Amino acid sequence: MKKSQLLIALALVAIVAVTGCKTKVKRVGVDETIDLSGRWNDSDSQLVSAEMVGDLASRPWIEEYTAKNGQKPVVIVGTVRNKSSEHIETETFTKDLERELINSGRVKFVANSIERGELRQERKEQQTWSREETQKRLAAETGADFMLQGGIKTIIDQEGKESVKFYQVDLEMVHLESNEKVWIGSKKIKKYVKKARMKW
């Protein structure tokens, strides 16, 4: 076979291979668990946040605070640090935590530091541009009593095409004035991942 014929044959094989591999998309339920890579994903975030907030909301610190102060504790979610070996969008996880905490009905909730900056700017602008009867007062924010913070860590054990991924999420609820830790929670996820062999 001549060199030019070989090049044409290889080009045809490449074209068939590319056109034969069409992308397929199928809509699935947002609550359906799909784990393609074995890495941290949306299902892990939702599962961990629901379980940890369930545990947090069932502990005595809420009743103790409410009995002493006559009102529900005010909570803010602080930083959840990604100390893992992979990229994890921690903001998605903290939003899952906020949603679960608010929906539990056991605590009050205030905006985080990023959200507060935007809200404060809006209130400042209202002092100049809004009608007086609709202006929101400056320095009238509700201060948080407790901050939830923590981290996500991983341990990966790998040999060839097989690996075990271990995720540990540690969270702590800390009283803002006294630095007293009123709750510590930990959730672990372990995944066995086996990569498929390449088929030609």
Beta strands, then each sheet from edge to edge (+ up, - down):
strand 1: 74-82
strand 2: 108-109
strand 3: 146-159
strand 4: 162-175
strand 5: 181-194
sheet 1: 2+ 1+ 3+ 4- 5+
end
